[in-house]
Amino acid sequence: AHAHQARVLFNGSPESATRMGADGVHLSSRTLFEHQARPVASEQLLAASCHSPADLARAAELGVDFAVLSPVLPTPSHPDAEPLGWPRFAAWVDAAAVPVYALGGMSSNLLETAWAHGGQGIAGIRGLWGDEQAG
């Protein structure tokens, strides 16, 4: 990734991220509440997965650089999760103190929709790689 000027965030422990030379850490919504302070240095990126206003508030307390909020729309990767929908996404993003990206059911044609609802952009895998049926 670094050879292509991409930055890598490790979804795991800050110690492991540092050991492997990652550019930062992505905290799950569960691990978000396990830390008392920002778990990486300020020069490293810190991101968090969020699913509620409480998650977004905790992410801000830890000083994350950005959060992903999900699921905005139905997604095959989490078929039992209740989608937020764009109105709730917009309300939660409006109250958030950190930049927020939309996640869950995203595709490149939803980028402007995310912007219109206060998001910084979109995040995802399946819908961004063009393989809607990928497992």
Backbone as JSON, one array per atom type, in Angstrom:
{
  "sequence": "AHAHQARVLFNGSPESATRMGADGVHLSSRTLFEHQARPVASEQLLAASCHSPADLARAAELGVDFAVLSPVLPTPSHPDAEPLGWPRFAAWVDAAAVPVYALGGMSSNLLETAWAHGGQGIAGIRGLWGDEQAG",
  "N": [[0.82, -1.2, 0.0], [1.91, 1.26, 0.8], [3.73, 1.71, -1.23], [2.15, 2.73, -3.18], [1.39, 5.15, -2.25], [-0.68, 4.97, -0.44], [-2.36, 5.04, 2.71], [-2.27, 3.02, 5.59], [-4.49, 1.63, 7.86], [-4.7, -0.25, 10.77], [-6.93, -2.65, 11.9], [-7.09, -3.39, 14.84], [-5.02, -3.99, 17.69], [-3.3, -1.1, 18.98], [-0.6, -1.5, 19.56], [0.13, -3.64, 17.9], [-0.32, -2.45, 15.43], [1.66, -0.47, 15.4], [3.96, -2.09, 15.52], [3.81, -3.39, 13.03], [4.12, -1.36, 11.25], [2.0, 0.17, 10.39], [-0.01, 3.02, 9.45], [-1.73, 3.89, 11.31], [-4.58, 3.27, 13.48], [-7.67, 1.55, 13.41], [-10.44, 1.61, 15.3], [-12.82, -0.68, 16.57], [-16.36, -0.43, 17.31], [-16.71, -1.62, 19.75], [-14.11, -1.72, 20.93], [-13.66, 0.94, 21.17], [-14.54, 1.9, 23.6], [-12.78, 0.82, 25.37], [-10.5, 2.24, 25.77], [-8.86, 4.83, 27.56], [-7.7, 7.13, 26.74], [-6.44, 8.72, 23.76], [-5.18, 6.14, 21.81], [-2.97, 6.07, 20.14], [-0.13, 7.85, 18.85], [-0.23, 11.39, 18.04], [0.64, 11.84, 15.46], [-0.05, 9.59, 14.12], [-2.78, 8.06, 12.38], [-6.12, 7.84, 13.59], [-9.04, 6.08, 13.65], [-12.57, 5.24, 13.89], [-15.18, 2.81, 14.12], [-18.57, 3.44, 14.2], [-21.88, 3.24, 15.59], [-23.87, 4.59, 16.8], [-25.06, 7.62, 18.42], [-23.74, 7.78, 20.9], [-21.43, 6.3, 20.44], [-20.2, 7.95, 18.52], [-19.75, 10.24, 20.09], [-17.95, 9.23, 21.98], [-15.85, 8.58, 20.29], [-15.06, 11.14, 19.52], [-14.19, 12.11, 22.02], [-11.89, 10.59, 22.33], [-10.34, 11.66, 20.39], [-10.37, 10.95, 17.65], [-9.44, 10.89, 14.18], [-11.26, 10.54, 12.2], [-14.53, 9.06, 11.69], [-16.44, 6.15, 10.83], [-19.79, 5.66, 10.09], [-22.34, 3.39, 10.54], [-24.89, 0.8, 9.9], [-25.72, 2.61, 7.03], [-27.41, 2.04, 4.9], [-29.18, -0.96, 3.84], [-27.11, -3.85, 3.96], [-25.33, -6.61, 2.6], [-23.28, -7.68, 4.13], [-23.95, -7.39, 6.77], [-26.67, -8.49, 7.34], [-28.68, -8.56, 9.32], [-28.64, -6.17, 10.63], [-30.2, -3.12, 11.51], [-30.78, -0.63, 9.19], [-29.7, 2.79, 9.28], [-30.65, 4.8, 7.61], [-30.83, 7.74, 5.52], [-31.89, 10.2, 6.7], [-31.56, 9.84, 9.56], [-28.81, 9.33, 9.64], [-27.89, 11.87, 8.78], [-28.78, 13.52, 10.91], [-27.31, 12.49, 13.09], [-24.69, 12.89, 12.21], [-24.66, 15.65, 12.0], [-24.64, 16.36, 14.68], [-22.22, 15.36, 15.46], [-18.78, 15.63, 16.5], [-16.64, 15.07, 14.95], [-15.19, 14.3, 11.72], [-17.26, 12.36, 9.57], [-17.8, 9.38, 7.79], [-20.01, 7.72, 5.55], [-21.09, 4.37, 5.81], [-21.98, 1.1, 4.77], [-23.91, -0.45, 2.58], [-23.04, 1.23, 0.59], [-22.18, 2.74, -2.55], [-20.36, 4.0, -5.37], [-22.03, 5.83, -6.66], [-23.41, 7.03, -4.59], [-21.96, 8.97, -3.35], [-22.36, 11.82, -3.59], [-24.83, 11.97, -2.37], [-24.18, 11.27, 0.26], [-22.56, 13.48, 0.9], [-24.53, 15.48, 0.74], [-25.94, 14.9, 2.98], [-24.31, 15.59, 5.05], [-22.06, 14.01, 5.41], [-18.54, 13.18, 5.15], [-17.82, 11.64, 3.08], [-17.89, 8.43, 1.51], [-17.55, 5.02, 2.58], [-16.48, 1.67, 2.1], [-16.57, -1.66, 0.69], [-17.58, -3.86, -1.02], [-19.55, -2.46, -2.69], [-17.9, -0.57, -3.83], [-16.04, -1.84, -5.31], [-17.3, -2.82, -7.45], [-18.45, -5.31, -7.5], [-21.21, -6.39, -6.68], [-22.22, -8.79, -5.72], [-20.3, -9.99, -4.23], [-18.88, -11.94, -1.6]],
  "CA": [[0.0, 0.0, 0.0], [2.76, 2.45, 0.88], [4.34, 1.91, -2.55], [1.17, 3.47, -3.98], [1.07, 6.33, -1.45], [-1.88, 4.73, 0.37], [-2.11, 4.93, 4.13], [-2.83, 1.78, 6.11], [-4.95, 1.59, 9.24], [-4.85, -1.62, 11.24], [-8.1, -2.87, 12.74], [-6.61, -4.24, 15.93], [-4.37, -3.28, 18.78], [-2.33, -0.07, 18.63], [0.75, -2.06, 19.63], [0.35, -4.42, 16.68], [-0.25, -1.5, 14.32], [2.98, 0.14, 15.45], [4.94, -3.12, 15.16], [3.76, -3.74, 11.6], [4.39, -0.18, 10.45], [0.76, 0.78, 9.89], [-0.09, 4.46, 9.63], [-2.65, 4.18, 12.39], [-5.46, 2.23, 14.0], [-9.12, 1.68, 13.27], [-11.06, 0.97, 16.46], [-14.2, -1.13, 16.44], [-17.21, 0.25, 18.28], [-16.49, -2.27, 21.04], [-12.83, -1.31, 21.51], [-13.73, 2.38, 21.38], [-14.78, 2.17, 25.02], [-11.73, 0.18, 26.17], [-9.37, 3.16, 25.9], [-9.09, 6.02, 28.39], [-7.13, 8.26, 26.02], [-6.05, 8.38, 22.38], [-4.23, 5.04, 21.96], [-1.82, 6.21, 19.23], [0.45, 9.2, 18.82], [-0.99, 12.33, 17.22], [1.07, 11.76, 14.05], [-0.68, 8.42, 13.54], [-4.22, 8.2, 12.18], [-7.01, 7.08, 14.47], [-10.41, 6.05, 13.14], [-13.45, 4.39, 14.69], [-16.48, 2.38, 13.62], [-19.61, 3.91, 15.11], [-23.23, 2.79, 15.27], [-24.8, 5.34, 17.64], [-24.53, 8.92, 18.87], [-22.8, 7.56, 22.01], [-20.16, 5.9, 19.82], [-19.6, 9.15, 17.91], [-19.27, 11.1, 21.17], [-16.75, 8.6, 22.54], [-14.78, 8.74, 19.29], [-14.58, 12.53, 19.64], [-13.43, 12.2, 23.28], [-10.57, 9.97, 22.12], [-9.6, 12.44, 19.4], [-10.21, 10.27, 16.36], [-9.32, 11.75, 13.01], [-12.53, 10.39, 11.51], [-15.32, 7.89, 12.05], [-17.39, 5.61, 9.86], [-21.08, 5.44, 10.75], [-23.03, 2.35, 9.77], [-25.05, 0.78, 8.45], [-26.63, 3.64, 6.54], [-28.37, 1.33, 4.05], [-29.04, -2.41, 3.98], [-25.85, -4.37, 3.44], [-25.23, -8.06, 2.71], [-22.29, -8.11, 5.14], [-24.63, -7.37, 8.07], [-28.08, -8.53, 6.93], [-29.6, -8.4, 10.44], [-28.51, -4.83, 11.2], [-31.2, -2.16, 11.07], [-30.15, 0.53, 8.56], [-30.01, 4.11, 9.83], [-31.31, 5.66, 6.64], [-30.15, 9.03, 5.36], [-32.27, 11.24, 7.67], [-30.92, 9.62, 10.86], [-27.38, 9.57, 9.41], [-27.68, 13.32, 8.76], [-28.95, 14.08, 12.26], [-26.19, 12.08, 13.95], [-23.48, 13.54, 11.7], [-24.77, 17.06, 12.35], [-24.29, 16.5, 16.09], [-20.9, 14.78, 15.71], [-17.67, 16.57, 16.58], [-15.55, 14.53, 14.13], [-15.61, 13.98, 10.36], [-17.93, 11.06, 9.51], [-18.02, 8.77, 6.48], [-21.12, 6.77, 5.49], [-20.71, 2.99, 5.55], [-23.1, 0.17, 4.75], [-24.73, -0.31, 1.39], [-22.53, 2.33, -0.23], [-21.62, 2.57, -3.89], [-19.8, 5.29, -5.8], [-23.08, 6.78, -7.04], [-23.99, 7.62, -3.38], [-21.04, 9.95, -2.77], [-23.01, 13.13, -3.46], [-25.91, 11.83, -1.37], [-23.52, 11.35, 1.56], [-22.2, 14.89, 1.1], [-25.75, 16.24, 0.96], [-26.42, 14.58, 4.33], [-23.31, 16.01, 6.02], [-20.91, 13.1, 5.48], [-17.31, 13.55, 4.48], [-17.73, 10.79, 1.91], [-18.4, 7.08, 1.71], [-16.57, 3.96, 2.81], [-17.06, 0.37, 1.79], [-15.77, -2.61, -0.09], [-18.39, -4.5, -2.06], [-20.13, -1.51, -3.61], [-16.87, 0.26, -4.45], [-15.23, -2.68, -6.2], [-18.1, -3.19, -8.6], [-18.95, -6.69, -7.41], [-22.31, -6.34, -5.71], [-22.52, -10.11, -5.23], [-19.13, -10.54, -3.51], [-19.18, -12.42, -0.26]],
  "C": [[0.86, 1.26, 0.0], [3.43, 2.74, -0.46], [3.43, 2.71, -3.47], [0.66, 4.7, -3.24], [-0.26, 6.19, -0.7], [-1.48, 4.62, 1.83], [-2.88, 3.73, 4.66], [-3.22, 1.95, 7.57], [-5.19, 0.14, 9.61], [-6.06, -1.7, 12.17], [-7.72, -3.88, 13.81], [-5.9, -3.38, 16.96], [-3.38, -2.22, 18.28], [-0.9, -0.59, 18.63], [1.08, -2.85, 18.37], [0.48, -3.5, 15.47], [1.13, -0.86, 14.25], [4.05, -0.86, 15.01], [4.96, -3.39, 13.66], [3.97, -2.54, 10.68], [3.16, 0.45, 9.82], [0.78, 2.28, 10.19], [-1.04, 4.87, 10.74], [-3.52, 2.99, 12.71], [-6.9, 2.58, 13.71], [-9.74, 0.9, 14.41], [-12.47, 0.51, 16.13], [-15.04, -0.38, 17.47], [-17.05, -0.35, 19.67], [-15.2, -1.77, 21.69], [-12.76, 0.19, 21.76], [-13.84, 2.73, 22.87], [-13.75, 1.52, 25.94], [-10.56, 1.11, 26.44], [-9.77, 4.38, 26.72], [-8.61, 7.29, 27.71], [-6.79, 7.79, 24.61], [-4.96, 7.32, 22.44], [-3.04, 5.07, 21.01], [-1.35, 7.65, 19.27], [-0.32, 10.09, 17.84], [-0.59, 12.28, 15.75], [0.54, 10.5, 13.35], [-2.18, 8.69, 13.38], [-4.97, 7.34, 13.18], [-8.42, 7.22, 13.92], [-11.24, 5.13, 14.02], [-14.71, 4.04, 13.9], [-17.52, 2.78, 14.65], [-20.99, 3.48, 14.62], [-24.29, 3.55, 16.07], [-24.22, 6.71, 17.95], [-23.53, 8.76, 20.02], [-21.43, 7.13, 21.46], [-19.45, 7.11, 19.22], [-19.04, 10.09, 18.98], [-17.99, 10.54, 21.78], [-15.57, 8.74, 21.58], [-14.2, 10.15, 19.37], [-13.75, 12.71, 20.91], [-12.03, 11.64, 23.13], [-9.74, 10.71, 21.08], [-9.38, 11.72, 18.09], [-10.09, 11.29, 15.24], [-10.58, 11.68, 12.16], [-13.23, 9.14, 12.01], [-16.09, 7.42, 10.82], [-18.65, 5.27, 10.63], [-21.88, 4.47, 9.89], [-24.06, 1.59, 10.6], [-26.07, 1.85, 8.03], [-27.77, 2.99, 5.75], [-28.25, -0.16, 4.3], [-27.75, -2.89, 3.33], [-25.79, -5.88, 3.62], [-24.24, -8.53, 3.78], [-22.87, -8.13, 6.54], [-26.14, -7.37, 7.84], [-29.08, -8.32, 8.07], [-29.56, -7.01, 11.07], [-29.58, -3.9, 10.63], [-30.5, -0.94, 10.45], [-30.6, 1.84, 9.22], [-30.91, 4.9, 8.9], [-30.63, 7.02, 6.59], [-30.6, 10.09, 6.35], [-31.6, 11.07, 9.04], [-29.41, 9.82, 10.75], [-27.1, 11.07, 9.49], [-27.79, 13.94, 10.14], [-27.78, 13.73, 13.15], [-24.9, 12.75, 13.51], [-23.5, 15.02, 12.08], [-24.36, 17.31, 13.8], [-22.87, 16.02, 16.41], [-19.81, 15.86, 15.69], [-16.45, 16.09, 15.8], [-16.07, 14.34, 12.7], [-16.15, 12.55, 10.31], [-18.14, 10.64, 8.06], [-19.18, 7.79, 6.59], [-20.6, 5.39, 5.11], [-21.96, 2.12, 5.59], [-24.0, 0.42, 3.57], [-24.26, 0.77, 0.43], [-22.05, 1.85, -1.6], [-21.19, 3.95, -4.36], [-20.87, 6.3, -6.18], [-23.77, 7.42, -5.82], [-23.09, 8.68, -2.73], [-21.71, 11.31, -2.58], [-24.16, 13.1, -2.47], [-25.32, 11.92, 0.04], [-23.12, 12.79, 1.86], [-23.42, 15.72, 1.44], [-26.32, 16.02, 2.36], [-25.35, 14.82, 5.39], [-22.1, 15.12, 6.14], [-19.7, 13.65, 4.75], [-17.16, 12.8, 3.16], [-18.32, 9.45, 2.25], [-17.24, 6.13, 1.95], [-17.26, 2.64, 2.47], [-16.08, -0.51, 1.06], [-16.59, -3.07, -1.28], [-18.89, -3.51, -3.1], [-19.13, -0.62, -4.32], [-15.99, -0.52, -5.41], [-16.01, -3.16, -7.39], [-18.63, -4.6, -8.59], [-20.01, -6.75, -6.32], [-22.63, -7.7, -5.09], [-21.37, -10.73, -4.43], [-19.52, -10.93, -2.1], [-18.19, -11.93, 0.69]]
}
